[in-house]
Amino acid sequence: MIEDGAKRSVSGALVKVLVHRRDDRGMRLEEYASRCVRVGELHELVTTDHTDTEPGARVDRVGFLGFVEIGVAGVIDRGDEVRLGDRTVGRVLGFDACHFPNHYNILIATDVPRTGADLALAPELPVTFGRP
């Protein structure tokens, strides 16, 4: 059974760059493979080399990219490509809700955890989530 149809990309702008990483963060993957996001919401972008997508899986090795303000609402799905400016950073691994309802941590699968400093990010950089 096919559940997913076509969708528009979700986009926004980076509003704060983060430059730290952790090897003991203890985030937990939410059971949901998608989350709806609204215009004006802020969400945190977190990279990880973790690969397990089982609900409740612990995610320790992370690099923090920054916070994105959603400019075009929609649905972010596990597996969506994440682009910062003209560069593909990785794919959405899932979501951690430890800070919700303030914001979600959007976990992005990468080869190694990267920070905003590693990628030389800057505020106002366009951010896009969409199908590859």
Z-matrix of the N, CA and C atoms (Angstrom, degrees):
N
C 1 1.451
C 2 1.530 1 108.95
N 3 1.323 2 117.40 1 127.05
C 4 1.456 3 122.48 2 177.17
C 5 1.515 4 108.33 3 -89.94
N 6 1.329 5 116.30 4 125.90
C 7 1.454 6 120.68 5 -178.70
C 8 1.521 7 112.66 6 -102.35
N 9 1.328 8 118.08 7 -27.20
C 10 1.453 9 120.58 8 -172.70
C 11 1.517 10 112.20 9 -103.45
N 12 1.329 11 115.32 10 133.00
C 13 1.453 12 121.88 11 172.52
C 14 1.514 13 109.16 12 -108.30
N 15 1.308 14 115.37 13 -167.65
C 16 1.466 15 121.35 14 179.58
C 17 1.524 16 109.95 15 -64.24
N 18 1.327 17 115.94 16 154.37
C 19 1.461 18 120.76 17 176.56
C 20 1.518 19 109.43 18 -150.60
N 21 1.327 20 115.03 19 160.76
C 22 1.458 21 118.85 20 175.33
C 23 1.518 22 109.09 21 -87.20
N 24 1.305 23 115.81 22 161.20
C 25 1.463 24 121.07 23 177.00
C 26 1.514 25 109.85 24 -75.46
N 27 1.314 26 115.70 25 147.01
C 28 1.462 27 123.05 26 171.68
C 29 1.521 28 106.21 27 -94.43
N 30 1.323 29 116.95 28 136.34
C 31 1.461 30 118.24 29 -179.93
C 32 1.515 31 111.33 30 -142.35
N 33 1.308 32 113.81 31 163.90
C 34 1.452 33 120.73 32 179.43
C 35 1.508 34 109.77 33 -171.41
N 36 1.336 35 115.23 34 -158.82
C 37 1.461 36 121.25 35 -178.84
C 38 1.521 37 109.53 36 -136.32
N 39 1.313 38 115.12 37 143.74
C 40 1.456 39 121.21 38 175.73
C 41 1.530 40 108.13 39 -68.01
N 42 1.333 41 117.11 40 129.47
C 43 1.465 42 120.63 41 -179.08
C 44 1.523 43 112.77 42 -111.35
N 45 1.333 44 117.17 43 -19.63
C 46 1.463 45 121.30 44 178.04
C 47 1.516 46 108.53 45 -151.00
N 48 1.309 47 116.42 46 133.04
C 49 1.465 48 122.38 47 178.23
C 50 1.531 49 107.74 48 -94.51
N 51 1.340 50 115.72 49 135.60
C 52 1.464 51 121.69 50 174.98
C 53 1.525 52 108.85 51 -112.30
N 54 1.328 53 116.56 52 148.64
C 55 1.466 54 119.76 53 -171.19
C 56 1.531 55 113.81 54 -129.88
N 57 1.313 56 117.89 55 13.21
C 58 1.464 57 119.06 56 -176.48
C 59 1.529 58 111.80 57 -110.32
N 60 1.327 59 114.94 58 164.02
C 61 1.463 60 121.98 59 176.20
C 62 1.512 61 108.33 60 -136.98
N 63 1.353 62 114.90 61 161.87
C 64 1.466 63 120.96 62 178.92
C 65 1.523 64 108.98 63 -142.20
N 66 1.333 65 115.75 64 149.96
C 67 1.464 66 121.88 65 173.71
C 68 1.522 67 111.73 66 -110.79
N 69 1.342 68 115.87 67 3.32
C 70 1.463 69 120.88 68 -176.08
C 71 1.527 70 111.18 69 -139.00
N 72 1.324 71 118.55 70 36.03
C 73 1.467 72 122.19 71 -170.36
C 74 1.522 73 113.45 72 -68.47
N 75 1.321 74 119.05 73 -37.79
C 76 1.460 75 120.96 74 177.18
C 77 1.519 76 115.38 75 72.28
N 78 1.318 77 117.54 76 29.90
C 79 1.466 78 119.62 77 173.93
C 80 1.522 79 108.56 78 -70.64
N 81 1.326 80 116.41 79 157.41
C 82 1.471 81 122.12 80 178.85
C 83 1.520 82 109.02 81 -125.97
N 84 1.331 83 115.87 82 129.76
C 85 1.464 84 119.97 83 179.24
C 86 1.522 85 110.48 84 -69.55
N 87 1.316 86 114.91 85 129.39
C 88 1.461 87 120.97 86 174.38
C 89 1.525 88 109.33 87 -67.13
N 90 1.304 89 116.35 88 156.54
C 91 1.458 90 120.74 89 179.59
C 92 1.524 91 112.67 90 -73.64
N 93 1.319 92 117.16 91 -15.76
C 94 1.461 93 121.18 92 -175.04
C 95 1.518 94 111.81 93 -84.78
N 96 1.327 95 115.96 94 137.04
C 97 1.463 96 121.40 95 179.41
C 98 1.520 97 112.10 96 -89.31
N 99 1.334 98 117.49 97 -5.68
C 100 1.460 99 120.79 98 178.07
C 101 1.521 100 109.73 99 -147.94
N 102 1.313 101 115.04 100 157.84
C 103 1.465 102 122.67 101 176.60
C 104 1.514 103 108.01 102 -141.95
N 105 1.324 104 115.75 103 139.11
C 106 1.457 105 121.48 104 173.71
C 107 1.520 106 108.20 105 -85.63
N 108 1.314 107 116.78 106 139.97
C 109 1.463 108 121.75 107 178.18
C 110 1.521 109 108.73 108 -128.13
N 111 1.334 110 115.18 109 144.81
C 112 1.466 111 122.10 110 -175.84
C 113 1.516 112 111.40 111 -109.18
N 114 1.312 113 114.97 112 155.75
C 115 1.459 114 121.06 113 175.92
C 116 1.532 115 108.96 114 -56.92
N 117 1.326 116 115.26 115 133.24
C 118 1.457 117 121.29 116 177.09
C 119 1.518 118 114.73 117 92.99
N 120 1.346 119 117.41 118 -16.13
C 121 1.465 120 119.16 119 178.45
C 122 1.525 121 109.88 120 -68.80
N 123 1.338 122 115.32 121 150.93
C 124 1.454 123 122.49 122 173.46
C 125 1.515 124 108.29 123 -110.57
N 126 1.337 125 116.65 124 136.15
C 127 1.457 126 121.97 125 177.19
C 128 1.522 127 108.83 126 -137.66
N 129 1.331 128 115.72 127 150.00
C 130 1.463 129 121.80 128 -176.13
C 131 1.522 130 110.42 129 -93.12
N 132 1.317 131 116.41 130 136.53
C 133 1.462 132 122.56 131 178.39
C 134 1.519 133 108.79 132 -101.89
N 135 1.337 134 115.59 133 122.25
C 136 1.458 135 122.05 134 -174.32
C 137 1.523 136 108.86 135 -130.45
N 138 1.336 137 117.76 136 125.37
C 139 1.460 138 121.19 137 177.86
C 140 1.524 139 110.23 138 -93.57
N 141 1.324 140 115.76 139 152.09
C 142 1.458 141 120.92 140 177.77
C 143 1.522 142 110.11 141 -156.02
N 144 1.331 143 115.86 142 152.11
C 145 1.459 144 120.19 143 173.01
C 146 1.530 145 110.90 144 -96.97
N 147 1.316 146 116.53 145 8.63
C 148 1.463 147 123.26 146 176.49
C 149 1.540 148 108.50 147 -66.10
N 150 1.323 149 117.70 148 144.70
C 151 1.461 150 119.95 149 -177.22
C 152 1.526 151 114.41 150 -122.23
N 153 1.314 152 118.87 151 -16.34
C 154 1.463 153 122.84 152 -177.20
C 155 1.522 154 110.21 153 -70.61
N 156 1.331 155 117.93 154 125.44
C 157 1.463 156 121.43 155 178.53
C 158 1.527 157 112.67 156 -107.00
N 159 1.322 158 117.91 157 13.95
C 160 1.459 159 120.88 158 177.66
C 161 1.526 160 110.00 159 -66.22
N 162 1.339 161 118.05 160 137.16
C 163 1.463 162 119.99 161 177.17
C 164 1.535 163 110.95 162 -54.19
N 165 1.310 164 115.66 163 134.40
C 166 1.458 165 121.08 164 179.45
C 167 1.511 166 114.55 165 85.34
N 168 1.347 167 118.04 166 -4.62
C 169 1.463 168 120.40 167 179.92
C 170 1.529 169 109.27 168 -57.00
N 171 1.322 170 116.13 169 137.52
C 172 1.464 171 122.05 170 -179.66
C 173 1.530 172 109.57 171 -82.56
N 174 1.333 173 116.10 172 135.00
C 175 1.459 174 122.46 173 179.53
C 176 1.528 175 107.09 174 -120.91
N 177 1.327 176 116.22 175 111.60
C 178 1.465 177 121.23 176 -177.07
C 179 1.521 178 113.67 177 -105.11
N 180 1.343 179 118.22 178 -44.42
C 181 1.470 180 121.89 179 -175.09
C 182 1.523 181 109.56 180 -83.57
N 183 1.327 182 115.96 181 106.92
C 184 1.460 183 120.36 182 -175.91
C 185 1.523 184 111.66 183 -137.93
N 186 1.323 185 114.81 184 153.45
C 187 1.454 186 123.64 185 170.09
C 188 1.515 187 107.44 186 -126.82
N 189 1.309 188 117.00 187 136.43
C 190 1.454 189 121.67 188 -174.91
C 191 1.531 190 110.29 189 -98.63
N 192 1.342 191 116.34 190 123.79
C 193 1.460 192 121.45 191 -179.95
C 194 1.518 193 111.78 192 -89.47
N 195 1.325 194 116.81 193 -47.62
C 196 1.457 195 120.30 194 -177.85
C 197 1.511 196 111.77 195 154.73
N 198 1.328 197 114.81 196 -168.86
C 199 1.464 198 122.17 197 179.70
C 200 1.520 199 109.63 198 -109.86
N 201 1.338 200 115.45 199 137.24
C 202 1.456 201 122.09 200 177.24
C 203 1.526 202 108.26 201 -110.99
N 204 1.338 203 115.68 202 138.18
C 205 1.463 204 121.64 203 170.51
C 206 1.519 205 107.27 204 -97.80
N 207 1.335 206 116.24 205 125.92
C 208 1.463 207 121.30 206 -177.78
C 209 1.528 208 109.28 207 -74.16
N 210 1.322 209 116.26 208 124.62
C 211 1.459 210 122.38 209 178.52
C 212 1.513 211 113.03 210 -105.07
N 213 1.343 212 116.39 211 -28.19
C 214 1.462 213 123.24 212 176.34
C 215 1.523 214 106.72 213 -127.92
N 216 1.337 215 115.61 214 112.66
C 217 1.462 216 121.67 215 -176.10
C 218 1.521 217 111.37 216 -70.11
N 219 1.333 218 114.65 217 162.76
C 220 1.452 219 120.03 218 176.66
C 221 1.507 220 111.14 219 165.81
N 222 1.326 221 115.34 220 -152.89
C 223 1.452 222 122.97 221 -177.85
C 224 1.526 223 108.83 222 -117.59
N 225 1.331 224 115.52 223 125.44
C 226 1.467 225 120.75 224 173.32
C 227 1.514 226 106.77 225 -98.63
N 228 1.334 227 116.97 226 125.61
C 229 1.467 228 123.22 227 -178.01
C 230 1.511 229 111.25 228 -111.00
N 231 1.333 230 115.61 229 148.69
C 232 1.461 231 120.36 230 168.64
C 233 1.528 232 107.37 231 -54.72
N 234 1.324 233 116.22 232 133.25
C 235 1.461 234 121.19 233 -179.18
C 236 1.512 235 113.92 234 96.49
N 237 1.346 236 118.02 235 -13.14
C 238 1.464 237 119.74 236 176.93
C 239 1.521 238 110.31 237 -59.77
N 240 1.309 239 115.64 238 143.13
C 241 1.454 240 122.24 239 174.56
C 242 1.532 241 108.07 240 -76.18
N 243 1.328 242 116.25 241 136.99
C 244 1.463 243 121.54 242 177.95
C 245 1.524 244 107.57 243 -110.95
N 246 1.351 245 114.76 244 122.23
C 247 1.461 246 120.85 245 179.68
C 248 1.521 247 109.20 246 -117.15
N 249 1.321 248 115.18 247 135.43
C 250 1.460 249 122.41 248 173.90
C 251 1.518 250 105.49 249 -117.86
N 252 1.331 251 115.87 250 111.55
C 253 1.459 252 119.45 251 -171.63
C 254 1.516 253 108.26 252 63.55
N 255 1.325 254 117.29 253 -129.37
C 256 1.462 255 121.05 254 -179.31
C 257 1.528 256 112.80 255 -98.73
N 258 1.340 257 116.75 256 13.63
C 259 1.470 258 121.44 257 -175.43
C 260 1.538 259 110.75 258 -112.73
N 261 1.332 260 116.33 259 130.20
C 262 1.462 261 120.69 260 172.32
C 263 1.520 262 107.90 261 -80.70
N 264 1.334 263 116.06 262 124.26
C 265 1.462 264 121.60 263 -176.65
C 266 1.528 265 111.08 264 -93.68
N 267 1.317 266 117.79 265 -37.17
C 268 1.455 267 122.33 266 -178.01
C 269 1.512 268 109.85 267 171.00
N 270 1.334 269 115.40 268 -160.67
C 271 1.471 270 121.99 269 179.03
C 272 1.519 271 109.54 270 -124.60
N 273 1.323 272 115.56 271 148.96
C 274 1.462 273 120.57 272 179.55
C 275 1.529 274 108.99 273 -63.91
N 276 1.336 275 115.33 274 120.81
C 277 1.467 276 121.89 275 175.94
C 278 1.526 277 110.08 276 -84.98
N 279 1.317 278 116.00 277 -36.38
C 280 1.458 279 121.24 278 -177.89
C 281 1.521 280 110.48 279 163.22
N 282 1.326 281 115.31 280 -158.49
C 283 1.455 282 121.36 281 -172.17
C 284 1.526 283 110.15 282 -135.41
N 285 1.322 284 115.43 283 143.83
C 286 1.462 285 122.55 284 171.84
C 287 1.520 286 106.07 285 -118.26
N 288 1.326 287 117.32 286 132.60
C 289 1.466 288 121.36 287 -174.59
C 290 1.523 289 112.81 288 -112.00
N 291 1.334 290 118.21 289 25.81
C 292 1.464 291 119.33 290 -176.84
C 293 1.527 292 112.95 291 -62.66
N 294 1.334 293 118.28 292 -22.89
C 295 1.467 294 121.55 293 179.36
C 296 1.533 295 112.81 294 -106.16
N 297 1.339 296 116.85 295 -0.37
C 298 1.458 297 120.71 296 -177.88
C 299 1.529 298 109.43 297 -68.85
N 300 1.348 299 120.38 298 138.15
C 301 1.458 300 127.59 299 19.10
C 302 1.533 301 114.99 300 -91.09
N 303 1.318 302 119.06 301 4.12
C 304 1.456 303 120.22 302 178.04
C 305 1.524 304 110.60 303 -62.33
N 306 1.326 305 117.12 304 -49.43
C 307 1.464 306 121.46 305 177.33
C 308 1.519 307 110.00 306 -167.20
N 309 1.335 308 115.38 307 159.83
C 310 1.459 309 122.02 308 169.91
C 311 1.517 310 108.70 309 -92.09
N 312 1.316 311 116.64 310 150.27
C 313 1.459 312 122.45 311 162.61
C 314 1.522 313 104.98 312 -91.02
N 315 1.324 314 116.60 313 116.42
C 316 1.467 315 121.07 314 176.99
C 317 1.519 316 106.04 315 -93.32
N 318 1.329 317 115.96 316 110.87
C 319 1.463 318 122.16 317 -175.83
C 320 1.523 319 109.56 318 -86.23
N 321 1.327 320 115.34 319 127.22
C 322 1.462 321 122.76 320 -175.10
C 323 1.527 322 109.03 321 -115.68
N 324 1.328 323 116.18 322 120.62
C 325 1.466 324 121.44 323 179.04
C 326 1.526 325 109.69 324 -73.06
N 327 1.339 326 115.53 325 124.90
C 328 1.466 327 123.27 326 177.73
C 329 1.523 328 108.33 327 -137.10
N 330 1.330 329 117.07 328 166.73
C 331 1.466 330 119.28 329 179.94
C 332 1.528 331 111.53 330 -66.55
N 333 1.323 332 117.66 331 -38.02
C 334 1.467 333 123.50 332 173.11
C 335 1.519 334 107.54 333 -139.64
N 336 1.338 335 118.73 334 149.45
C 337 1.466 336 119.89 335 177.69
C 338 1.533 337 110.59 336 -61.20
N 339 1.317 338 116.08 337 129.73
C 340 1.462 339 121.78 338 -179.70
C 341 1.530 340 109.68 339 -121.70
N 342 1.329 341 115.57 340 151.92
C 343 1.460 342 121.63 341 179.29
C 344 1.528 343 109.77 342 -109.09
N 345 1.319 344 115.11 343 171.87
C 346 1.451 345 119.94 344 174.91
C 347 1.516 346 112.01 345 -60.34
N 348 1.345 347 116.66 346 -36.15
C 349 1.473 348 120.56 347 178.08
C 350 1.529 349 110.45 348 -67.41
N 351 1.349 350 117.23 349 -40.80
C 352 1.468 351 120.51 350 179.21
C 353 1.527 352 111.55 351 -57.03
N 354 1.334 353 116.12 352 -35.36
C 355 1.466 354 121.13 353 -176.12
C 356 1.526 355 112.41 354 -99.87
N 357 1.333 356 117.05 355 5.62
C 358 1.474 357 122.12 356 179.87
C 359 1.524 358 111.64 357 52.94
N 360 1.342 359 116.33 358 46.39
C 361 1.459 360 121.23 359 -179.59
C 362 1.521 361 111.00 360 -75.31
N 363 1.333 362 115.61 361 159.07
C 364 1.462 363 122.01 362 178.54
C 365 1.522 364 109.11 363 -143.71
N 366 1.343 365 117.15 364 150.28
C 367 1.465 366 119.75 365 175.76
C 368 1.525 367 111.22 366 -54.98
N 369 1.327 368 115.28 367 148.71
C 370 1.472 369 125.99 368 -179.62
C 371 1.519 370 113.90 369 79.52
N 372 1.328 371 118.06 370 -0.50
C 373 1.457 372 120.30 371 175.46
C 374 1.532 373 108.89 372 -62.56
N 375 1.327 374 119.10 373 131.33
C 376 1.472 375 120.70 374 178.27
C 377 1.530 376 111.59 375 -65.34
N 378 1.323 377 115.59 376 141.01
C 379 1.465 378 123.05 377 178.27
C 380 1.535 379 107.04 378 -125.58
N 381 1.335 380 115.76 379 133.52
C 382 1.465 381 120.52 380 -179.11
C 383 1.522 382 110.10 381 -134.11
N 384 1.330 383 115.73 382 138.16
C 385 1.455 384 123.82 383 173.69
C 386 1.522 385 107.26 384 -118.40
N 387 1.340 386 117.72 385 126.40
C 388 1.450 387 118.25 386 179.97
C 389 1.510 388 112.85 387 -168.80
N 390 1.299 389 114.20 388 176.91
C 391 1.457 390 119.92 389 178.48
C 392 1.518 391 109.29 390 -70.16
N 393 1.325 392 116.15 391 141.16
C 394 1.479 393 118.84 392 178.41
C 395 1.518 394 112.85 393 -65.99
